Amino acid sequence: MVLGVGVLCAVALAGCSESSGKPESPTKQPAPTSSSKPPSEPDRPDRPDSKLGKQAEAALDTVTVDDPEFVESGLEKVRDGVHVESLLTRGRSYRLGVSCAGKGRVELTVRTEPRPVARHLDCDGTATYVRITKAPARLAIDAEGKRDATGMVAWRISETGA
């Protein structure tokens, strides 16, 4: 076994130290194609950081993450829709604000008790509010874009204290 390892080492060393006698040819490397800044993308309405996302969020009101009334919020592409189940304190009152900015319409469904609330929203950047009294422990919110609708949907839940 030791003899086999010694022979393998000798063969490996001999292969590494031998020169073919030919000068090494330079390897072809592709010319660099990078630029100093990435190519700019046009403002796409389906990107969360786009102007439409900011417009949809701004329409909801002034309740921010730092406010004690703030519960939860989100921003989604219209084509993905909003599909959330929010955990609330059963029996409390809340306000859900939803805004769509872009084009087309969105169908909003809020699964409140005793029956769901359904509304159609235009994607014109204005907010629609749903008052939730005697909230369930889990509130399902769905917003589906209608055919050919594009843009962003923002939503926010805040506690009303009443």
C-alpha positions in Angstrom: 0.0 0.0 0.0 2.8 2.4 0.9 4.6 1.6 -2.3 1.4 2.4 -4.3 1.0 5.7 -2.7 4.7 6.5 -3.3 4.4 5.7 -7.0 1.3 7.8 -7.4 3.0 10.8 -5.7 6.0 10.4 -8.0 3.8 10.2 -11.1 1.8 13.2 -10.0 5.0 15.3 -9.3 6.6 14.3 -12.6 3.4 15.3 -14.5 3.4 18.7 -12.8 7.1 19.5 -13.2 7.5 18.5 -16.8 7.3 21.1 -19.5 6.1 20.4 -23.0 8.7 22.7 -24.4 6.1 24.8 -26.1 5.6 28.4 -25.0 2.4 28.9 -23.2 -0.2 30.5 -25.5 -2.3 33.3 -23.9 -5.9 32.3 -23.2 -8.6 34.3 -24.9 -10.7 36.2 -22.5 -13.8 38.1 -23.4 -13.5 41.9 -23.4 -15.1 43.4 -20.3 -18.6 44.6 -21.0 -19.6 46.1 -17.7 -20.4 49.8 -17.3 -20.0 52.0 -14.3 -23.8 51.9 -13.6 -26.5 49.4 -14.2 -28.8 50.0 -17.1 -31.9 52.0 -16.1 -35.2 50.3 -16.1 -38.4 52.2 -17.0 -40.8 52.8 -14.1 -42.9 49.6 -14.2 -46.3 49.7 -12.6 -45.8 46.1 -11.2 -42.8 47.0 -9.1 -43.4 47.7 -5.4 -41.0 50.6 -5.4 -42.7 52.3 -8.4 -44.6 55.5 -8.4 -47.9 53.6 -8.5 -47.0 51.8 -5.2 -46.2 55.0 -3.5 -49.5 56.5 -4.8 -51.6 53.6 -3.6 -49.9 53.8 -0.1 -50.3 57.5 0.1 -54.0 57.4 -0.5 -54.7 55.3 2.7 -54.2 58.0 5.3 -51.6 59.1 7.8 -51.6 56.1 10.1 -48.0 54.9 10.1 -46.2 51.9 11.7 -45.3 54.1 14.7 -48.9 54.9 15.5 -50.5 52.9 18.3 -53.6 52.4 16.0 -51.5 50.6 13.3 -52.1 46.9 13.1 -50.8 45.7 9.7 -50.3 46.8 6.1 -49.1 45.5 2.7 -48.4 46.4 -0.9 -48.9 43.9 -3.7 -48.9 43.8 -7.5 -52.5 43.8 -8.9 -51.7 40.6 -10.9 -50.6 38.8 -7.7 -53.6 40.1 -5.7 -53.9 40.4 -2.0 -54.5 37.2 0.0 -53.9 37.7 3.7 -55.3 36.4 6.9 -54.8 39.0 9.6 -54.8 38.1 13.3 -57.0 40.6 15.2 -58.3 40.9 18.8 -61.8 39.3 18.7 -64.6 41.8 19.4 -62.5 45.0 18.8 -63.2 47.5 16.0 -60.9 48.1 13.1 -60.7 50.0 9.9 -59.4 48.4 6.7 -58.2 50.8 4.0 -57.5 49.6 0.4 -56.2 51.6 -2.5 -55.4 50.5 -6.1 -53.2 52.7 -8.4 -52.9 51.8 -12.0 -55.6 50.8 -14.5 -58.6 48.6 -14.4 -60.6 47.3 -11.4 -60.0 45.2 -8.4 -62.6 43.1 -6.5 -62.2 43.3 -2.8 -63.6 40.6 -0.4 -63.4 41.0 3.3 -64.6 38.0 5.3 -66.4 39.7 8.1 -69.2 38.2 10.3 -72.0 37.5 9.8 -71.4 37.9 6.0 -68.5 39.0 3.8 -68.2 42.5 2.4 -67.5 42.6 -1.4 -66.6 45.8 -3.3 -65.3 46.7 -6.7 -62.5 49.3 -6.6 -61.2 51.4 -9.5 -57.5 51.5 -9.8 -57.5 55.3 -9.7 -55.4 55.9 -6.6 -58.3 56.6 -4.2 -58.9 54.7 -1.0 -61.9 52.7 0.1 -62.5 51.9 3.7 -64.3 49.0 5.4 -65.3 49.4 9.1 -65.0 46.1 11.0 -66.9 46.0 14.2 -66.8 43.0 16.5 -63.8 41.7 14.6 -63.2 37.9 14.3 -59.9 36.6 15.5 -58.8 36.0 11.9 -59.8 38.3 9.2 -59.4 37.1 5.6 -58.8 39.8 3.0 -58.7 39.1 -0.8 -58.3 41.6 -3.6 -58.2 40.2 -7.2 -57.5 42.2 -10.2 -60.2 42.1 -12.9 -59.2 41.3 -16.5 -56.4 43.5 -17.8 -56.0 45.3 -14.5 -52.4 46.5 -13.7 -50.7 48.4 -11.0 -50.4 48.2 -7.2 -52.8 47.4 -4.4 -52.0 48.8 -0.9 -53.9 47.9 2.2 -53.7 48.9 5.9 -55.6 47.8 9.0 -55.8 50.2 12.0 -57.6 49.9 15.3 -60.4 52.4 15.8 -60.7 52.1 19.5 -64.4 52.2 19.4 
